[in-house]
Amino acid sequence: MLDQSDLPLAPPYERYAPAYDASGQVRFALLVHTYLRELLTHHPVAGQRALDIACGTGTLALLLNHTGWQVTGVDASPAMLAQARAKLRSARRRDALTFVQADMRELAGAVPAGAFDLATCTYDSLNYLPTTDELAACFAGVATALTPGGLYVADMNTRHFLEYEWGACSVREQDGYVQIERSSFDATIAANTMLLTGFVGDDMTGYLRFDECHIEYCYPPELVTALLEAAGLHVEACYDSFTLSPPGPRAQRIFWVARKGA
């Protein structure tokens, strides 16, 4: 395991939030939006009311809004939501885009029941939940929020990716920002710990450093499927990342498509 004892760690995404989009993370939301359009041709929904869980800086929510959806974005991080709300001025339909601070494990009460035709939870947000009970609580909240026949689309990083393919160290450099990621997999807890160090500034005035710790837990696909079914979300398909193919043993990311019963 990586040594965190001497690091003044900020809560995940608190200091990272202002640099999040500029660091290139926005690209994943663009991929998801394109992929969702394909998925919905195979798994259609009746309406256009969407709930984006762990919405982050709101890029996917904004893209859905631009294509006609009424969207509610939910995230636990005030810093990430501040970035999302700053984007409201570019929304095509501002009255159809709302951001709410709430934990994905406590959706009941934070969003109205039976109010959404589509719920999404992407970019391995579910991997941040450390226990089976917390996954189950999230899925139960999703089932409550969806209208009968509503669809849930969510992804998770696989154990294969977290253990074997997430590099031990990577560096990203661009104007005004440098990011260093150091990762280590712990088989005893089936989790990858990533220490994120960022430097924000410039060569003339200097750089401000921040450190965050991100831990992603892995779960067997069959367990995730069982938890979804137990919550009343019937799994229609599991796909290898951004494809319509079933996941193989070396899949890096799995998308689940599950529907609330009528």
Order of alpha helices (4+ residues) and beta strands (2+ residues): alpha-alpha-beta-alpha-beta-alpha-beta-beta-alpha-beta-beta-beta-beta-beta-alpha-beta-beta
